[in-house]
Amino acid sequence: MDLPALTDFNLVVTHGGFGRASRASGRPKATLSRKVSELEASLGVRLIDRGSRTVRLTHEGRALRERTQGPLAEIAEAEQAVAGGSSEPSGRLRISAPIVLAHVLLPKVAARFAAAYPRVTLEIVADDRKVDPVEDDYDLVIRIDPSPDERLVGRRIMVDERVLVAPPGLTPALHLERDIGDQGEPAVGHIATAADAVWRIRTGAGVHALRPDIRLRFSSFLMVRDAVLAGAGVALLPKLLVADDLAAGRLVAWGTDDGPQVQIWALQNSRRLSSSRVRAFLEALVAMG
């Protein structure tokens, strides 16, 4: 396979068109088009549908992009390292993370990482949706309790637990050594919390069933925490999010969720070798965890 033509193909896809790729690289648009056409001819398949103004990959084009984007980036990284006489991580590192982690944990990690690796341009995108590291162009995705996915590999970077928190002065509903059953407790919930949810809360006196009366729902746990701080009721929140509030006395803990611990994983495309940038950031994450 023609490596320069393959590089030009990925260049066009990355920039979303022949014209944009030409402006970004300084190479003639006609040359890029010819090299991609030669690659298509050598493979015997159409890689790009040229009928629209934007690049639209065929099925074969998507497959080729997925399998070659990582290795080409690694070749470029190795070339830069050899030319610069250094193996220090460099280049762009793009990461997707859930909103809570992106706001609470990652700024500290990112600050230390940026100081240690000044040649890396770090981009962290806060997003609770399940992004695809290949299609959405991420080097690393951080997920909470991820489902198995053969396309992704990675490592667990930390564990957390959910804590039932309340404003100071609110009378604990779990002070009795019994289940409170249908007794409702004014609560704040995530928008994904079921209307008939029952929280099983572990305290020193045992496990209690709490049926929350959720009167406020938010799409972000950050908003849930702020509502609890404002006195709206109790909430079941990640301990990572409320640890500082508990230590400062702004919130009190009534107990912890009786379910399994929350696992936080950092994942990447299983078809790509781990770059020095990714390895360095993973080490920084584990050190903070």
C-alpha positions as CSV (number, residue, x, y, z in Angstrom):
1,M,0.0,0.0,0.0
2,D,1.2,3.5,-0.9
3,L,2.0,5.1,2.5
4,P,2.1,8.7,1.2
5,A,-1.3,8.2,-0.5
6,L,-2.6,6.7,2.7
7,T,-1.3,9.7,4.6
8,D,-3.0,12.1,2.2
9,F,-6.3,10.1,2.5
10,N,-6.2,10.5,6.3
11,L,-5.3,14.2,5.9
12,V,-8.3,14.8,3.8
13,V,-10.6,13.0,6.2
14,T,-9.2,14.8,9.3
15,H,-9.7,18.2,7.8
16,G,-13.1,17.4,6.3
17,G,-12.4,18.0,2.6
18,F,-9.7,18.4,-0.1
19,G,-9.8,22.2,0.0
20,R,-9.4,22.4,3.8
21,A,-6.6,19.7,3.7
22,S,-4.8,21.7,1.0
23,R,-5.0,24.9,3.0
24,A,-3.8,23.2,6.2
25,S,-1.0,21.3,4.6
26,G,0.1,23.7,1.9
27,R,-0.2,20.9,-0.7
28,P,-2.1,21.4,-3.9
29,K,-5.7,20.3,-3.9
30,A,-5.3,18.5,-7.2
31,T,-2.4,16.5,-5.8
32,L,-4.4,15.4,-2.8
33,S,-7.3,14.4,-5.0
34,R,-5.0,12.4,-7.4
35,K,-3.2,10.6,-4.6
36,V,-6.6,9.5,-3.0
37,S,-7.8,8.4,-6.5
38,E,-4.6,6.3,-6.9
39,L,-5.1,4.7,-3.5
40,E,-8.7,3.9,-4.4
41,A,-7.5,2.4,-7.7
42,S,-4.9,0.3,-6.0
43,L,-7.4,-1.1,-3.5
44,G,-10.2,-1.5,-6.0
45,V,-12.8,0.3,-3.9
46,R,-14.3,3.7,-3.5
47,L,-13.1,5.4,-0.3
48,I,-14.8,8.8,-0.5
49,D,-18.1,9.9,-2.0
50,R,-17.4,13.1,-3.8
51,G,-20.9,14.1,-4.5
52,S,-21.3,16.4,-1.4
53,R,-19.3,19.5,-0.2
54,T,-18.1,17.6,2.9
55,V,-16.2,14.4,3.0
56,R,-18.5,11.4,3.3
57,L,-16.7,8.1,3.7
58,T,-17.9,4.9,2.2
59,H,-18.0,1.8,4.3
60,E,-14.6,0.8,3.0
61,G,-13.3,4.3,3.7
62,R,-14.5,4.2,7.3
63,A,-12.8,0.8,7.8
64,L,-9.5,2.1,6.3
65,R,-9.6,5.2,8.4
66,E,-10.2,3.3,11.6
67,R,-7.4,0.9,11.0
68,T,-4.8,3.4,9.8
69,Q,-5.3,6.6,11.7
70,G,-3.6,5.4,14.8
71,P,-0.5,3.8,13.2
72,L,0.0,6.9,11.0
73,A,-0.1,9.2,14.0
74,E,2.4,7.0,15.8
75,I,4.7,7.1,12.8
76,A,4.5,10.9,12.8
77,E,5.2,11.0,16.5
78,A,8.2,8.7,16.2
79,E,9.5,10.8,13.3
80,Q,9.2,14.0,15.4
81,A,10.9,12.3,18.3
82,V,13.8,11.1,16.2
83,A,14.2,14.4,14.4
84,G,14.1,16.3,17.7
85,G,16.5,13.9,19.4
86,S,14.0,13.4,22.2
87,S,11.4,10.8,23.3
88,E,9.5,13.3,25.3
89,P,5.7,13.1,24.6
90,S,4.5,15.8,22.2
91,G,1.6,16.6,20.0
92,R,-2.2,16.8,20.6
93,L,-3.9,14.6,23.3
94,R,-7.7,14.7,23.1
95,I,-9.7,13.3,26.0
96,S,-13.4,12.8,26.7
97,A,-14.6,12.6,30.3
98,P,-18.0,12.7,32.2
99,I,-18.9,16.2,33.3
100,V,-18.4,15.5,37.0
101,L,-14.9,14.1,36.6
102,A,-14.0,16.8,34.1
103,H,-14.9,19.5,36.6
104,V,-13.8,18.0,39.9
105,L,-10.8,15.8,39.2
106,L,-9.3,16.4,35.8
107,P,-8.3,20.1,36.1
108,K,-5.8,19.2,38.8
109,V,-4.4,16.3,36.8
110,A,-4.3,18.4,33.6
111,A,-2.4,21.2,35.4
112,R,0.3,18.9,36.6
113,F,0.4,17.1,33.3
114,A,0.8,20.3,31.3
115,A,3.7,21.4,33.6
116,A,5.4,18.1,33.2
117,Y,4.9,17.7,29.5
118,P,4.9,21.2,27.9
119,R,5.2,19.8,24.3
120,V,1.8,18.2,24.6
121,T,-1.4,20.1,23.7
122,L,-4.1,18.7,26.0
123,E,-7.8,19.0,25.2
124,I,-10.4,17.7,27.6
125,V,-14.0,17.7,26.6
126,A,-16.7,17.3,29.3
127,D,-19.5,15.2,27.9
128,D,-21.8,12.6,29.6
129,R,-22.8,11.0,26.3
130,K,-21.1,7.8,25.2
131,V,-18.6,9.0,22.6
132,D,-16.8,6.8,20.1
133,P,-13.0,7.3,20.4
134,V,-12.6,6.6,16.7
135,E,-15.5,8.4,15.1
136,D,-15.2,11.4,17.5
137,D,-11.4,11.5,17.3
138,Y,-10.5,11.0,20.9
139,D,-7.2,9.5,22.1
140,L,-8.7,8.5,25.4
141,V,-12.2,8.2,26.8
142,I,-13.0,8.1,30.6
143,R,-16.1,6.2,31.5
144,I,-17.9,5.3,34.7
145,D,-18.9,1.6,35.0
146,P,-18.3,0.9,31.3
147,S,-19.9,-2.0,29.5
148,P,-17.6,-4.5,27.8
149,D,-16.6,-3.3,24.3
150,E,-14.2,-5.4,22.2
151,R,-13.1,-2.2,20.4
152,L,-11.8,-0.6,23.5
153,V,-9.0,-1.5,25.9
154,G,-7.8,0.3,29.0
155,R,-7.4,0.2,32.7
156,R,-9.3,1.0,35.8
157,I,-7.9,4.3,37.2
158,M,-10.0,4.6,40.5
159,V,-13.1,3.5,42.4
160,D,-15.7,5.6,44.1
161,E,-18.9,5.2,46.0
162,R,-22.2,7.0,46.2
163,V,-23.0,8.8,49.4
164,L,-26.4,10.0,50.7
165,V,-25.8,13.6,51.7
166,A,-28.0,16.2,53.2
167,P,-27.7,19.8,54.4
168,P,-26.6,20.3,58.0
169,G,-29.5,20.4,60.4
170,L,-31.9,18.2,58.4
171,T,-33.2,15.4,60.7
172,P,-31.7,12.1,59.5
173,A,-34.4,9.7,58.4
174,L,-32.1,6.8,58.9
175,H,-31.6,7.1,62.7
176,L,-33.9,4.2,63.5
177,E,-32.6,0.7,63.2
178,R,-35.3,-0.3,60.8
179,D,-36.3,0.1,57.2
180,I,-38.3,3.2,56.6
181,G,-40.3,1.6,53.8
182,D,-42.7,3.9,52.1
183,Q,-41.7,7.0,54.1
184,G,-40.8,9.6,51.6
185,E,-37.8,11.9,52.1
186,P,-37.6,15.2,50.1
187,A,-34.8,14.6,47.7
188,V,-33.0,15.9,44.6
189,G,-32.2,13.5,41.8
190,H,-30.5,13.0,38.5
191,I,-32.8,13.2,35.6
192,A,-32.1,9.5,34.9
193,T,-33.3,8.4,38.4
194,A,-36.5,6.3,38.2
195,A,-39.6,7.8,39.7
196,D,-40.1,4.7,41.9
197,A,-36.5,4.4,42.9
198,V,-35.6,2.9,46.3
199,W,-32.2,3.7,47.7
200,R,-30.6,1.1,49.9
201,I,-28.4,3.0,52.3
202,R,-25.7,1.4,54.5
203,T,-25.1,2.9,57.9
204,G,-23.4,1.7,61.1
205,A,-26.8,0.4,62.2
206,G,-27.4,-1.7,59.1
207,V,-29.0,-1.3,55.7
208,H,-32.1,0.9,55.3
209,A,-34.5,1.3,52.4
210,L,-35.2,4.9,51.6
211,R,-37.9,5.9,49.2
212,P,-36.9,9.4,48.0
213,D,-39.6,11.9,47.2
214,I,-37.7,13.5,44.3
215,R,-39.1,17.0,43.7
216,L,-36.2,18.3,41.7
217,R,-34.3,16.6,38.9
218,F,-31.3,17.8,37.0
219,S,-29.2,16.5,34.1
220,S,-25.9,17.1,35.9
221,F,-24.8,15.9,39.4
222,L,-23.1,19.3,39.8
223,M,-26.5,20.9,39.7
224,V,-27.9,18.2,42.1
225,R,-25.1,19.0,44.6
226,D,-25.8,22.7,44.4
227,A,-29.5,22.2,45.1
228,V,-28.7,20.1,48.2
229,L,-26.3,22.8,49.4
230,A,-29.2,25.3,49.0
231,G,-31.4,23.1,51.2
232,A,-33.6,21.4,48.7
233,G,-33.3,17.9,50.2
234,V,-31.1,14.8,50.3
235,A,-29.3,13.3,47.3
236,L,-27.3,10.2,46.4
237,L,-24.1,11.6,45.0
238,P,-20.6,10.5,44.0
239,K,-18.3,10.8,47.0
240,L,-15.6,12.3,44.7
241,L,-18.0,15.2,44.1
242,V,-18.9,15.9,47.7
243,A,-15.7,15.0,49.6
244,D,-14.7,18.7,50.1
245,D,-18.2,19.7,51.1
246,L,-18.3,16.9,53.7
247,A,-14.9,17.8,55.1
248,A,-15.9,21.5,55.4
249,G,-19.2,20.7,57.0
250,R,-21.3,22.1,54.2
251,L,-23.0,18.7,53.8
252,V,-23.4,15.7,56.1
253,A,-23.4,12.1,55.1
254,W,-26.3,9.9,56.2
255,G,-24.7,6.7,54.8
256,T,-23.4,5.1,51.6
257,D,-25.1,3.2,48.8
258,D,-25.2,-0.5,49.5
259,G,-24.5,-1.4,45.9
260,P,-21.2,-2.2,44.3
261,Q,-18.4,0.4,44.1
262,V,-18.3,2.7,41.1
263,Q,-15.5,1.9,38.7
264,I,-13.8,4.5,36.6
265,W,-11.9,3.4,33.5
266,A,-9.7,5.1,30.9
267,L,-10.2,3.5,27.5
268,Q,-8.7,3.7,24.1
269,N,-9.1,2.2,20.6
270,S,-8.0,-1.5,20.9
271,R,-6.5,-1.3,17.3
272,R,-4.1,1.5,18.2
273,L,-0.8,1.2,20.1
274,S,-0.7,3.3,23.2
275,S,1.2,6.5,22.4
276,S,3.7,8.1,24.9
277,R,1.2,10.9,25.4
278,V,-1.6,8.5,26.4
279,R,0.7,6.4,28.7
280,A,2.0,9.6,30.4
281,F,-1.6,10.8,31.1
282,L,-2.7,7.4,32.3
283,E,0.1,7.5,34.9
284,A,-0.9,10.9,36.0
285,L,-4.5,9.8,36.4
286,V,-3.5,6.7,38.5
287,A,-1.2,8.9,40.7
288,M,-4.1,11.2,41.5
289,G,-6.5,8.3,42.1
